[in-house]
C-alpha cells in the first residue's frame, strides 16, 4: 500500500498530543473509509508552521492597531490574545517615552512632533521608535505537561517571529508564563536579571510601567474606556478607587477635575506607585488626593459604621477586585465569586445621592444575579443596574471576553 514518504500516518488510538487532520478522501490513499488517521508533523516543522501563523496574525493586527493607537494617543496596547487556540500567548506592545520627557506637556509636544515626522516620511523616525518599543509576551500555562527543551524551542521561535514583525531586537521581547494564580502571587516581585521600566502615554495621561519585576506591568489596558468615562464624569465629584493597584483610575479622575480622590489598597508598594503616577501627572495635593492602606472589606465596614459626612461618602466608586486574595496582611480571604454581592452592597451604601458604582471582574465563573443586591440602599435610594461590558471594551480587546462590567446608579 502506497503512503507518501513525507507524511506519517498513525492509527488514532496510538497517538498522544499530535496535530490532527481527518482525511476527507481515505480511499484515494488506499485506506478503509471506516478508519481515521492523524497526521503528525515532525516537531521542527510544526514549530516553524506555528511561528509563521503567529507572524501572520501579528502583522495583520499590528498594521491596524498601530494606526488606531497613534490616532487615540495610546502608546501601549494588546496585540494578540490567544487568537489562534494552538498558540496560547498574549502579546502587549509598549512604546516608552524618551528619558528626557518628564511631564504631560512635554509628552504631548514630543508626540506631536513625532507624528509630524511620521507623516513627512522621515526615514529615521521609525528606527527611533523601534528602539523604545518592547513586547510583553505571556505564555498561558498549558493544561498538559510538555518537554522543557521542546517548549523552549517553541518559545524561541515565537519570540523571533514577533521581533521581526515589530522591527525590534529579540532582547526587547519580555517573556513570562501566566499560571493559574492564587492569593498574592500575581503581585509578588519576580526574580529578574534587569529592571525594565519607563513612562507610557494613554489618552493624555502618563503612567510608569515595569515590564520585568512583576507578572503584570502596572497598567491594565482593558479598562481604558471605563477610565475615560470616569474622567468625563468626575468633575466636582468625590471618587473612591477600591483595590486601586497603581492608581490609573485615580489619575483619570484627577484629570477630570474630581473634587477629591481616595485610593485604597492593601499594598504599600502599589500605593506608592499610585502616588507616583498621580504626581507624574501634576496631582500632588495631599488634601485632595488621599491614599489609604487597608483591606477593602474592613475599609467598607468601617466607613459604613461612621456617621455620613463628605469625607466618607462618594459620588463615584470604582470596584475592580482581584478574583482571589489571601494576603498575609489581613485575616480576610477574598473570593470574588463568593463575596461579590457583599462588596457591591457595602459599596452602594457609601454612595452619595445619585451616585454611581462601577463594578468589574475578570472572573469567568462569577454569576452576576441582580436579585442578590438590595433593591434600595440603607437610606432608601433605589438602585438601577445596567450591564456596560460592551460599552467598556476597548478596540484592542474586541472579540475577547477579558472582563465584565456593570454600572449601578442610585436614584434618590
N, C-alpha and C positions, 0 to 999 in steps of 0.2 A: 504494500500500500504506500502511495507516494505522500510524503509530508514535506512541505517547503523547508529547506535547511535553515532558513533564517528565523523560523518560528519554533517555539517549544510548546507542544500541546500535552496537557496533563489532565487525567480524569479529575473531575470536580472534587470528589471526596478525598483526594490525596493532597490538596493544595491548602496552604495557610498563608494569609497575608499577601495575596497577589493582586495585581491589576487584572480585572476580568473583562472578557468580552464574550458575548453569545454569538455563535456563528449563525448567520441568517440562512445560509445555504450549505448545510453539512454534507449533502450528497456530492456537491462539487469537489469536496476534498476527500471523498471516499468514506465518510463516517455515517453511522446509523443515525437517522433523524431523531431517534429516541434518546440519544446520548448528548450531554452538554459538556463542552470542553472550555477550559480557560487558557488564555494566552498570558504568559509570564515574560515580561521584558527582563533582560539582564539588568542588574542594578544600575550600572553606569548609564545605560540607555534610558532607563526610567528617570534617573535624576536629571539628565540632560533635557529630556522631554518636559518634565515638570518645571525646570528652570526657564525654558522657553515660554511655557504657559504663563508663568509668573511675570516674566519680562513683558510679554504682550499686554497682559492686563494692566500692569503698572503704567506702561507707556500710554495706553489709551486714556486711563483716568488722569494721568499727570497732565496731558495736553488740555483736558477740560478744566481740571480743578485749579491749576496754577493761574489761569486767566481769571477765574472766578475769585480766587484768593486775593490777587493783586487789586482787582476792582473793589473788593469789600474790605481792604486794609487788614487782611488776615495773613500772618506770616508763619502759621503752624496749623496743620490740618490732617485729618485722617485720609490716607491714600488708598488703603486696602484693608479689608477686614473679612477674612475667610470667604472672599468672593467665590473661590474655587474650593469645594469641600476637601479635595486631596491636599490642599496647601493651607494648613491650619495656622495662618500667620495674620498679624495685624501690623500695619506699617504707617507710621506717622512722620510727616515732613516738618522739620523745624528750620527756619532761616533766621539766624541770630542777627541782631543789630550790631554794628561795629562797636568796639570798646569805647570809642570817644563819644558815643551818643548817651547822654545822661538823663534826659527828661523827655516828656511828651512833645514839647515844642521842637526840640532838636530832632526827635524821631520823625515827626511829620515833615520837617524841612528836608531831612535826608532822603526819606522815601519818595517825596515829590520829585526831587532832583533825579533820583534813581529811575523813576518811572519815565521821566523825560528822556533819559539816556537810552532806556529800553526802546521807547517809541522812535528815537532817532537812529536805531540800529547801531549804537556804539559797540564796536567789536570787543571791548574789554569788560563791559559791564557783566556779561554772562559769567565770565571767569571769576569776577569779584564775588558775585552772589554765590557761586558754587563753593567757594572757599568758606563761606559762612553757612552752608547748607548741611544738615545732618538728617539721617533717617533712624528713627527709633523703631526697631523691629522686634516684635513679640512673637514667640512661638508658643501657641497654646499646647498645654500638656496633652499628649496623645492618650487615648483610652487603652492602649496596649503597650507592652514593652518593646523597645527597639534596640538594635545593636548600636552601641555607642559610636563606633567608628563610622558605621553607615549613616547614622544620624548627623554626625559632624560633616561628613562629605556632602550630605544633602543640604545642610545649612550653609556651608561654604558656597555651594552653587547658587543658592538663593541670594546670598549677600552679593556675590559677583554680579548677578543679573540686576539686582536693584541699583547697585553703584553705577553700572553702565547706563541705565535709564535716566538716573538723576544727574549724571555727569559729575559724580563725586568720587573721592578716594574711598576704598573699602574700609579704611580706618574711621571714616565718618558714618559708618553703619554700626549702631549700638544694638547688640543682640541680647535679649533677655528671654526667659521662659516664664510664662504665666501659668502657675499651677493653681489648683483649687485652694483658695485661701480660707483660713480660719483665724479669728482674732485679729491681732495687730500685725501679722506678718506682712501684710500689704504695705504697711507704713514704716517698717523697720529698715534701718540702714543696711545696704548691701556692701559686700566686700568689692572694692573697685580699685584697679591699678591707678586710675586717674579720675579726678573730678572734672566733669564737663558741664558747665552751666553758663547761662547767658540770658540776655534780655530778648523777648519777642514782643511783637505788637499784635493786639487783637482789637480791631474796630476803634482804634484811637487810644486804647489803654496799653500800658506796658506791664509785663509780668516776668518775673525771674523764673526760669525753668532749670531743672537739674536732670540731665539725661543719664547720669551714671550711678548715683548713690542710692536711689530708691527704685522700687518697682514701678511706681508712677512718677511723673515728671513735675507735678505741681500745678498742672492746668488740664482740666477735663474739657475737651473740645465739644462734646455732645451737648453741653449746657449753654453754648454760645447764644442761641436765640432767646433762651429764658433770661440770661444775663442782660440782654438788650431790652427785654420787656421790663425788667426791674429798673434799669436805668431810665427808661422812658416814663415810668410811673412813680418814681421815688421823690420827686421834688416836694420839699417841705414836709416830708413824712419821716416817721421813726421806723427803722428797719432792723430786724433781728435775723442774723445769719447763723443757724444752728449747724453743728458739725461743719464748721466753716472751712476746714482744711487750710489752704493757703490764701483764703480771703478773696477769691476772684469776684464773687457776688458782692462782697463788701466794697470792692473797688468800683464796680459798676454803679452801686447805689450812691456812693460818694460822688461819682462823676455826674449822676443825675440830680445832684443838689439835695440829697436827703438831709433832713434836719439833724438826725442822729443815727449812727450805725453801730450796733453792738455785734461783735463776732465771738462765738462761743465754740471752744474746742477743748479736749482733754489733753492735748499735746502741746507742751511748751515750744517744741521745735516748729510746729506748724503755725502756732500763734505768732511766733517771731517772724516767720516767713510772711504771714499775712500782714503784719505791721510793716515789714519792709516793702511789700507790694503797694500798700496804701501810700507810704512815704514817697516811693518812686514816682507816684502819680500826683504828688503835691498835697496829700491829705495827712496831716500830722497833728491836728488839733486834738489833744487828749480828752477834752470835754465832749467833742462831737463824735470821736471815733474810739470806741471802748472795746477792749479785748479781755475776755473773761475765760479763765481756765476753769473748766468744770465738766463733770459728767452731765450730759444733756438731760437725762431723765431727772437727776437731782435738781438741776437748774430750773426745769419747768415746774417741778413740785414746789420748790422754794418760792418762785415768782407767783404762782397761783395762791400760795398761802398769805402773801403780802397784801396790804391794803392797796387797791389800784391807784397808781399815780402815773404821771407822764414818763417816769423812768422805768416802769415795769409793764407797760402796755405798749403795743406796737401796731403800726398801720400795715406793715408788710412783714411776713415771716417766711423765710426760706428753710424748708426742712428736707435735706438731702442726706439721709443717714447711710452708713455702710450696711451691707447685708448682715454682717455678723461682727461682733466685737466682744472680747473678753479681756480687756486691758487690765494689767496689774495695778493701774492707778485708781481703779474703782471696784467696788464689790458687785456692781450691777453688770449683768451679761445681757448684751443686746442681740436679739434675733428678730430682724425686721419682719420676717414672715409671721411671727407670733405677736410682736409688740407694736406693729404699725398703727393700729386703731387707737391705742392708748396715747402714743406720741402725737398723733393728729389731734385727738380730743384735747389733750393738755395744751397744745399749741393754739388751737382755736379759742380757748378760754383766756389767752393772753392778748388776743386781738382787740384793738380799739373798734368802736362802732364803724361799720362799713369797711373793716379791714380785710386783708387778703392773705391767705396761706397758700404757698406753692409747695406741694408735696411730690417728691420724685424718688424713684427707686430703679435700680438696675437688676433687681431680683426677678427672675422669670417665674419663680414659684409663688410669689405673693399674689393672693387673691383679693383684689380690692372689692369690698362689699360696702356700699354706702349705708346699708342698714346697721352696720356696726359703729357708725358715727351718730351721735345725738342729732336730732332734728334742729335743736337750738342750743345756744351756749348757756352757761350758768346765769347770764344776765338777760336771757330771753331773746337774744338775737337769732333770727332764722339763718340757716346755713344753706347756701347753694353750692352744689358740687358739679364741676364740669371736667371732662377729660380733654386735656390740651396736648396730648402726646404728639399728634401730627403737627400741630402748630409749633411745637418746640423742637422739632427735629431739624438739624442743620443740613445744608446742601451736601456736605461730605459724609453724611450718615444716611442719606436717602436709600431706602430699600433694606435698611437694617432694623434690628429690634434691640437697640442698645439700652434704652431705658424707657420708662413710662412716667407721665407727669399729670397731676391733677391740680386744678385751681379751686379753692374753697373760699367762698366770699360770704361775709356777714351782711345781712340786710336788717338794719336797725329799725 
